[in-house]
Amino acid sequence: MANSQAFAQCQVKKVFKAVCLREAESQSDLTQINNTTASFKQNSYQLKRVFAEVGEYCMGD
C-alpha cells in the first residue's frame, strides 16, 4: 500500500494543503500535484523533496 499511486497522491495533497494553506483550486494546482506525485514516486518517496517542490510552487501565492 505504501508504494501505491493513491498513497503518493494523498501525501502530496496533504503537503500542498499544509504548505499553501489552501486546497488545490486551479488546473495549474492539479497539474502541480500530479507532477509532484510522479516526482515523489521516482525519488524513493522522499517527503522532504515534496515539501521543497510544493513550497517553491506556492511561493508566488
C-alpha positions in Angstrom: 0.0 0.0 0.0 2.8 2.4 0.9 4.1 2.3 -2.7 0.7 2.9 -4.4 -0.4 5.8 -6.5 -3.2 6.5 -4.0 -0.7 6.8 -1.1 1.6 9.0 -3.1 -1.1 11.4 -4.2 -2.6 11.6 -0.8 0.7 12.6 0.8 1.3 15.2 -1.9 -2.2 16.7 -1.4 -1.6 16.8 2.4 1.7 18.7 1.9 0.0 21.0 -0.6 -2.7 22.0 1.9 -0.2 22.4 4.7 2.3 24.5 2.7 0.0 26.5 0.5 -2.6 26.9 3.3 -5.4 26.1 0.9 -6.9 23.2 -1.2 -5.9 22.8 -4.8 -8.2 25.0 -6.8 -7.0 25.6 -10.3 -5.9 23.4 -13.2 -2.4 24.6 -12.5 -2.6 23.4 -8.9 -3.8 20.0 -10.1 -1.0 19.8 -12.6 1.5 20.6 -9.9 0.1 17.9 -7.6 0.3 15.3 -10.5 3.9 16.3 -11.3 4.9 16.3 -7.7 3.3 12.9 -7.1 5.3 11.5 -10.1 8.5 13.0 -8.7 7.7 11.6 -5.2 7.4 8.1 -6.6 10.5 8.4 -8.8 12.7 9.7 -6.0 12.1 6.9 -3.5 9.2 8.6 -1.7 11.3 11.4 -0.2 8.8 13.6 1.6 11.3 16.3 2.2 11.5 16.8 -1.6 7.7 17.1 -1.8 7.8 19.9 0.7 10.5 21.6 -1.3 8.7 21.3 -4.7 5.3 22.4 -3.3 6.9 25.3 -1.3 8.6 26.5 -4.5 5.3 26.4 -6.4 3.4 28.2 -3.6 5.9 31.0 -3.1 4.2 33.1 -5.8 0.8 33.0 -3.9 
